[in-house]
Amino acid sequence: MSNQVVLPNWISVTKSGRISYYPSAIKGEGKRKFSRGRNYAEALRKATVIVREVETASSLAIDKDSTWADLFAAWEANNAGVLKEGTYRRRLSGINAHLLPAIGHVKLVSTDTTTLSQIIDHVVSSGCKEDNYKSVVQTATVVAKWARTRKWVAADCFGIPSDVQILIREGLQRTQEKKNQNDDNEDSLTLADVPTWLDVTDLANAVGDIAGGRASSKKIGDIYAAAIRVAAGTGLRMCELLALTSDRVNLKKGFILIDRQLDRYLPWVVGEAMPTAPTKYGVTRNVRIWKSVEADLKFLIKEAGPNGALVPPLNDSAWWADAWGRLMSEASTRISWSWTPHYLRHHYGSYSTAPVVAGGKGLSYPAVQKSMGHKQLETTMRTYIHDISSPNDGWIA
């Protein structure tokens, strides 16, 4: 094998598997670096990768260890206040929600077709709709084009244009097959299509374990686990849940006032007021609460204090909506949860409209429509397929 590989003079491999090289690609110039393989053959394979990366970096204006996370940070700093606000916020959302978790760790010199595949896989698996898919892919190509003008990535870094177009089209087709998974206009669902309460608690426990571990606090874990159960017992959209404060919960009557949502396109700076945006459709509504999550709400209110956020940012994350989405995604992967996070909302809709004899709450479609904030009654009736039963007020037993 050694006869088949010729290494340049600035890198060497010992029989014991030790690798030494100069990142400058010139022997004796700059600080020498070291690596190691478990044996000579593996070290030789690693050395050929290092050679390729160093030679690529030498043609670019970057260090060979620079990653896409470094590039995204540079793009953000360079374009803040330059791009139109709406465009900048949309690009930043795509970066934080999809591009960073998908390829943030990838070295710029290692970028190729598989890098684009990682982006597409992340967007599709998250249940994004067609428009969001197109926006994220466009953001990736826009940032890459911006980087090419600065010689930070190679020309056609994602592969030849024809291959890129094929990948994007295939990803779009996969997105269309999963259409509406994150939207209220969901295809018809029955109880068999949504998670059970046991599934919900499994996800809550996984989220709690991850959050508690990162914060080194069992109480923090308990807070986020309770938040998952509250989401399933109220049907709140993600940014509605994250904007919820103690003063908006009426424990006596069993309602939550939803008059805003977290603005996911603005950072939540520690010590400053929560950035908020109008609700979807701009409608204020009262959400009806399942009695089964009353204890969780009381716990969250107690921990939040007067007017405090019930689901505060983990470790002071400035981009809380994106961080929350990644936390949910990681927990889902850990327990092989087979739904998107939006199915917590579908759990509420399905079981609220299901007849009592089927294990549901037996509420009327108009009552659930108002609680969930659907613009049209038809959306509720088309999404959750059950017989209509009489409504109640306040707490749902």
C-alpha positions as CSV (number, residue, x, y, z in Angstrom):
1,M,0.0,0.0,0.0
2,S,2.9,2.4,0.8
3,N,4.1,1.9,-2.8
4,Q,0.8,3.3,-4.0
5,V,0.8,6.5,-2.0
6,V,3.4,9.3,-2.5
7,L,3.3,12.0,0.1
8,P,4.8,15.5,-0.4
9,N,7.9,16.3,1.6
10,W,6.0,18.5,4.2
11,I,4.2,15.5,5.7
12,S,5.5,12.2,7.0
13,V,4.1,9.0,8.5
14,T,6.0,6.7,10.8
15,K,5.6,2.9,11.0
16,S,4.0,3.4,14.4
17,G,1.2,5.5,12.9
18,R,2.4,9.0,13.9
19,I,1.7,11.8,11.4
20,S,3.6,15.1,11.3
21,Y,3.0,17.9,8.8
22,Y,3.2,21.6,8.1
23,P,-0.2,23.3,7.5
24,S,1.6,25.8,5.3
25,A,2.3,23.0,2.8
26,I,6.0,24.1,2.9
27,K,8.5,22.0,4.9
28,G,10.0,24.0,7.8
29,E,7.6,26.9,7.4
30,G,5.2,27.6,10.3
31,K,4.4,25.5,13.3
32,R,4.4,21.7,12.7
33,K,1.2,19.8,13.6
34,F,0.8,16.1,14.6
35,S,-1.9,13.4,14.3
36,R,-2.0,9.7,14.7
37,G,-3.6,6.6,13.3
38,R,-4.2,3.3,15.1
39,N,-1.7,1.7,12.7
40,Y,0.4,2.6,9.7
41,A,-2.3,1.9,7.1
42,E,-4.8,4.0,8.9
43,A,-2.3,6.8,9.4
44,L,-1.5,6.7,5.7
45,R,-5.2,7.1,4.9
46,K,-5.5,10.0,7.3
47,A,-2.3,11.6,5.8
48,T,-3.8,11.6,2.3
49,V,-6.9,13.4,3.6
50,I,-4.7,15.9,5.3
51,V,-2.8,16.5,2.1
52,R,-6.0,17.1,0.2
53,E,-7.3,19.5,2.8
54,V,-4.1,21.4,3.1
55,E,-3.7,21.7,-0.7
56,T,-7.3,22.9,-0.9
57,A,-6.8,25.4,1.8
58,S,-3.6,26.7,0.2
59,S,-5.7,27.8,-2.8
60,L,-8.1,29.6,-0.5
61,A,-7.8,32.4,2.0
62,I,-8.6,30.2,5.1
63,D,-7.1,27.9,7.6
64,K,-7.6,24.3,6.8
65,D,-9.4,23.8,10.1
66,S,-12.0,26.5,9.5
67,T,-15.6,25.2,9.6
68,W,-18.9,26.2,8.2
69,A,-19.8,27.5,11.7
70,D,-16.9,30.0,11.3
71,L,-18.2,30.9,7.9
72,F,-21.8,31.5,9.2
73,A,-20.5,33.7,12.0
74,A,-18.5,35.8,9.5
75,W,-21.5,36.1,7.2
76,E,-23.7,37.2,10.0
77,A,-21.3,39.8,11.2
78,N,-20.7,41.1,7.7
79,N,-24.4,41.3,6.7
80,A,-26.0,42.7,9.8
81,G,-27.5,46.1,9.0
82,V,-26.6,45.7,5.3
83,L,-29.3,43.3,4.0
84,K,-32.9,44.2,4.3
85,E,-34.1,43.3,7.7
86,G,-36.6,40.7,6.5
87,T,-34.1,39.0,4.3
88,Y,-31.4,39.0,6.9
89,R,-33.7,37.6,9.6
90,R,-35.0,34.9,7.2
91,R,-31.4,33.9,6.3
92,L,-30.4,33.9,9.9
93,S,-33.3,31.7,10.9
94,G,-32.3,29.1,8.2
95,I,-28.7,29.2,9.4
96,N,-29.6,28.7,13.1
97,A,-32.4,26.2,12.6
98,H,-30.9,24.0,9.9
99,L,-27.5,24.9,8.5
100,L,-25.5,25.1,11.7
101,P,-26.8,21.8,13.2
102,A,-26.4,20.1,9.8
103,I,-23.0,21.2,8.6
104,G,-21.6,23.6,11.3
105,H,-18.9,21.1,12.1
106,V,-17.9,20.4,8.5
107,K,-14.5,21.8,7.5
108,L,-14.7,24.2,4.6
109,V,-11.9,22.4,2.8
110,S,-14.0,19.1,3.0
111,T,-17.1,20.6,1.5
112,D,-18.5,18.5,-1.4
113,T,-21.8,17.0,-2.6
114,T,-22.3,15.1,0.7
115,T,-22.3,18.5,2.5
116,L,-25.3,19.6,0.5
117,S,-26.9,16.2,1.1
118,Q,-26.6,16.8,4.9
119,I,-28.4,20.1,4.6
120,I,-31.2,18.6,2.6
121,D,-31.6,15.6,4.9
122,H,-31.8,17.9,7.9
123,V,-34.5,20.1,6.4
124,V,-36.6,17.2,5.1
125,S,-36.4,15.2,8.3
126,S,-37.5,18.3,10.3
127,G,-40.8,18.3,8.5
128,C,-40.4,21.6,6.8
129,K,-42.8,22.7,4.1
130,E,-41.8,23.4,0.5
131,D,-41.4,27.1,1.0
132,N,-39.1,26.7,4.0
133,Y,-37.1,24.0,2.2
134,K,-36.5,26.4,-0.7
135,S,-35.6,29.2,1.7
136,V,-33.0,27.1,3.6
137,V,-31.4,25.7,0.4
138,Q,-31.3,29.2,-1.1
139,T,-29.6,30.5,2.1
140,A,-27.0,27.8,1.8
141,T,-26.2,28.7,-1.8
142,V,-26.3,32.5,-1.1
143,V,-23.8,32.1,1.8
144,A,-21.6,29.8,-0.3
145,K,-21.6,32.4,-3.2
146,W,-20.7,35.1,-0.7
147,A,-17.8,32.9,0.6
148,R,-16.5,32.2,-2.9
149,T,-16.0,35.9,-3.6
150,R,-13.6,35.8,-0.5
151,K,-11.9,32.6,-1.5
152,W,-13.2,30.8,1.6
153,V,-14.8,27.9,-0.4
154,A,-13.9,26.4,-3.8
155,A,-15.9,27.1,-6.9
156,D,-18.8,24.6,-7.2
157,C,-18.0,23.6,-3.6
158,F,-21.2,21.5,-3.4
159,G,-20.4,19.7,-6.7
160,I,-21.0,20.2,-10.4
161,P,-24.1,22.3,-11.1
162,S,-26.0,19.4,-12.7
163,D,-25.5,17.2,-9.6
164,V,-26.5,20.0,-7.3
165,Q,-29.8,20.6,-9.2
166,I,-30.6,16.9,-9.0
167,L,-30.0,16.8,-5.3
168,I,-32.2,19.9,-4.7
169,R,-35.0,18.5,-6.9
170,E,-35.0,15.2,-5.1
171,G,-35.0,17.0,-1.7
172,L,-38.0,19.1,-2.9
173,Q,-39.9,15.9,-3.9
174,R,-39.2,14.4,-0.5
175,T,-40.5,17.6,1.2
176,Q,-43.7,17.5,-0.9
177,E,-44.2,13.9,0.2
178,K,-44.1,15.1,3.8
179,K,-46.2,18.2,3.0
180,N,-48.0,20.0,5.8
181,Q,-46.4,18.2,8.7
182,N,-45.6,21.5,10.4
183,D,-48.7,23.4,9.3
184,D,-52.3,23.6,10.6
185,N,-53.6,22.5,7.2
186,E,-52.6,18.9,7.9
187,D,-53.9,16.0,5.9
188,S,-56.6,14.0,7.8
189,L,-55.4,12.5,11.1
190,T,-56.9,9.8,13.3
191,L,-55.8,8.8,16.8
192,A,-53.6,6.1,15.2
193,D,-51.6,8.8,13.4
194,V,-50.6,10.9,16.5
195,P,-48.4,10.1,19.5
196,T,-50.1,8.7,22.6
197,W,-49.7,10.3,26.0
198,L,-47.1,7.6,26.8
199,D,-45.2,8.8,23.7
200,V,-45.5,12.4,24.9
201,T,-44.0,11.5,28.3
202,D,-41.2,9.6,26.7
203,L,-40.3,12.7,24.7
204,A,-40.7,14.9,27.8
205,N,-38.3,12.7,29.8
206,A,-35.7,12.7,27.0
207,V,-35.9,16.5,26.7
208,G,-35.6,16.8,30.5
209,D,-32.6,14.5,30.6
210,I,-30.7,16.4,27.9
211,A,-31.5,19.9,29.3
212,G,-30.9,18.9,32.9
213,G,-27.5,17.5,31.9
214,R,-26.4,20.5,30.0
215,A,-27.5,22.9,32.8
216,S,-26.2,20.5,35.5
217,S,-29.6,21.0,37.2
218,K,-32.3,18.4,37.7
219,K,-34.8,21.3,38.3
220,I,-34.0,22.7,34.8
221,G,-34.6,19.2,33.4
222,D,-38.0,19.1,35.2
223,I,-39.0,22.5,33.8
224,Y,-38.4,21.5,30.2
225,A,-40.0,18.1,30.7
226,A,-43.1,19.8,32.1
227,A,-43.1,22.2,29.1
228,I,-43.3,19.3,26.7
229,R,-46.4,17.9,28.5
230,V,-48.0,21.4,28.7
231,A,-47.4,21.8,24.9
232,A,-49.3,18.5,24.4
233,G,-52.1,19.5,26.8
234,T,-52.7,22.9,25.3
235,G,-51.9,22.6,21.6
236,L,-49.7,25.7,21.7
237,R,-47.5,26.4,18.7
238,M,-43.8,26.3,19.5
239,C,-43.2,30.1,19.6
240,E,-46.5,30.6,21.6
241,L,-45.2,28.2,24.2
242,L,-41.8,29.9,24.4
243,A,-43.4,33.4,24.9
244,L,-45.8,32.2,27.6
245,T,-45.5,34.0,30.9
246,S,-47.2,33.4,34.3
247,D,-49.6,36.3,34.1
248,R,-51.2,34.8,30.9
249,V,-52.3,31.6,32.6
250,N,-55.7,31.5,34.4
251,L,-55.5,28.5,36.7
252,K,-58.9,29.2,38.2
253,K,-60.8,29.0,34.9
254,G,-58.4,26.8,32.9
255,F,-57.5,29.2,30.1
256,I,-54.2,30.5,28.7
257,L,-54.3,33.9,27.0
258,I,-52.3,33.8,23.7
259,D,-51.8,37.4,22.4
260,R,-48.2,37.1,21.1
261,Q,-45.4,34.6,20.2
262,L,-41.7,34.7,20.5
263,D,-40.0,36.5,17.7
264,R,-37.6,33.8,16.4
265,Y,-35.8,36.3,14.1
266,L,-34.5,38.5,16.9
267,P,-32.0,37.5,19.6
268,W,-33.1,37.4,23.2
269,V,-30.3,39.1,25.0
270,V,-29.8,38.3,28.7
271,G,-31.3,41.0,30.9
272,E,-33.4,42.5,28.1
273,A,-37.1,42.1,27.4
274,M,-38.3,39.0,25.4
275,P,-38.6,39.8,21.7
276,T,-42.2,39.1,20.6
277,A,-44.2,39.1,17.4
278,P,-48.0,39.0,16.7
279,T,-49.8,35.7,16.8
280,K,-50.4,33.7,13.6
281,Y,-53.2,35.5,11.8
282,G,-52.9,38.3,14.4
283,V,-55.7,36.9,16.5
284,T,-55.8,36.9,20.3
285,R,-57.4,33.8,21.8
286,N,-58.1,31.8,24.9
287,V,-56.6,28.3,24.9
288,R,-58.4,25.6,26.8
289,I,-56.2,23.5,29.1
290,W,-56.3,19.8,29.8
291,K,-56.8,19.2,33.5
292,S,-54.0,16.6,33.2
293,V,-51.3,19.2,32.8
294,E,-52.6,21.5,35.7
295,A,-49.8,20.3,38.0
296,D,-47.2,21.0,35.3
297,L,-48.5,24.5,34.8
298,K,-48.5,25.2,38.5
299,F,-44.9,24.0,38.8
300,L,-43.8,26.1,35.8
301,I,-45.5,29.2,37.2
302,K,-44.0,28.7,40.7
303,E,-40.5,28.4,39.1
304,A,-41.0,31.4,36.8
305,G,-42.4,33.8,39.4
306,P,-44.7,36.7,38.7
307,N,-44.7,37.6,35.0
308,G,-41.8,35.3,34.3
309,A,-41.3,33.1,31.2
310,L,-42.5,29.6,31.8
311,V,-39.9,28.1,29.4
312,P,-36.8,30.3,29.8
313,P,-33.8,30.0,27.4
314,L,-31.5,27.1,28.2
315,N,-28.1,28.4,29.2
316,D,-29.2,31.9,28.1
317,S,-29.5,30.9,24.5
318,A,-30.1,34.1,22.5
319,W,-31.7,32.3,19.6
320,W,-34.1,30.4,21.8
321,A,-36.6,29.1,19.2
322,D,-33.9,27.6,17.1
323,A,-32.2,26.1,20.2
324,W,-35.5,24.7,21.4
325,G,-36.0,23.1,18.0
326,R,-32.6,21.5,18.1
327,L,-33.2,20.2,21.7
328,M,-36.5,18.6,20.6
329,S,-34.8,17.1,17.5
330,E,-32.0,15.6,19.6
331,A,-34.4,14.2,22.1
332,S,-36.6,12.7,19.3
333,T,-33.5,11.0,17.8
334,R,-32.4,9.7,21.1
335,I,-35.7,7.8,21.7
336,S,-36.5,7.2,18.0
337,W,-39.6,9.4,18.3
338,S,-41.3,9.0,14.9
339,W,-43.1,12.3,14.7
340,T,-42.1,16.0,14.2
341,P,-42.4,18.2,17.3
342,H,-45.5,19.8,15.7
343,Y,-47.3,16.5,16.5
344,L,-47.5,17.6,20.1
345,R,-50.1,20.1,18.8
346,H,-51.7,17.4,16.8
347,H,-51.9,15.2,19.9
348,Y,-54.0,18.0,21.5
349,G,-56.2,18.4,18.5
350,S,-56.8,14.7,17.9
351,Y,-57.6,13.8,21.5
352,S,-59.6,16.9,22.2
353,T,-62.0,16.1,19.3
354,A,-62.1,12.4,19.8
355,P,-65.2,10.9,21.5
356,V,-64.8,10.1,25.2
357,V,-65.5,6.4,24.5
358,A,-62.5,6.4,22.3
359,G,-60.3,7.9,25.0
360,G,-60.7,11.5,23.9
361,K,-62.1,14.7,25.4
362,G,-65.3,14.8,23.3
363,L,-65.1,18.5,22.4
364,S,-66.9,20.1,19.5
365,Y,-64.9,21.2,16.5
366,P,-65.8,24.9,16.9
367,A,-64.5,24.8,20.5
368,V,-61.2,23.2,19.4
369,Q,-60.9,25.5,16.4
370,K,-61.0,28.6,18.7
371,S,-58.6,27.1,21.2
372,M,-56.1,26.0,18.6
373,G,-56.4,29.3,16.6
374,H,-57.3,27.7,13.3
375,K,-58.4,30.4,10.9
376,Q,-61.2,28.3,9.5
377,L,-63.4,25.6,11.1
378,E,-62.9,23.5,7.9
379,T,-59.2,23.2,8.9
380,T,-60.1,21.6,12.2
381,M,-62.7,19.3,10.8
382,R,-60.5,18.2,7.9
383,T,-57.5,17.5,10.1
384,Y,-59.0,15.6,13.0
385,I,-61.5,13.0,11.9
386,H,-64.0,12.2,14.8
387,D,-67.6,12.5,15.6
388,I,-68.8,15.9,17.0
389,S,-69.7,16.0,20.7
390,S,-70.8,18.7,23.0
391,P,-68.4,21.4,24.3
392,N,-67.5,22.4,27.8
393,D,-66.0,25.5,29.3
394,G,-62.7,26.0,30.9
395,W,-60.9,23.0,32.3
396,I,-61.0,19.9,30.1
397,A,-61.4,16.9,32.4
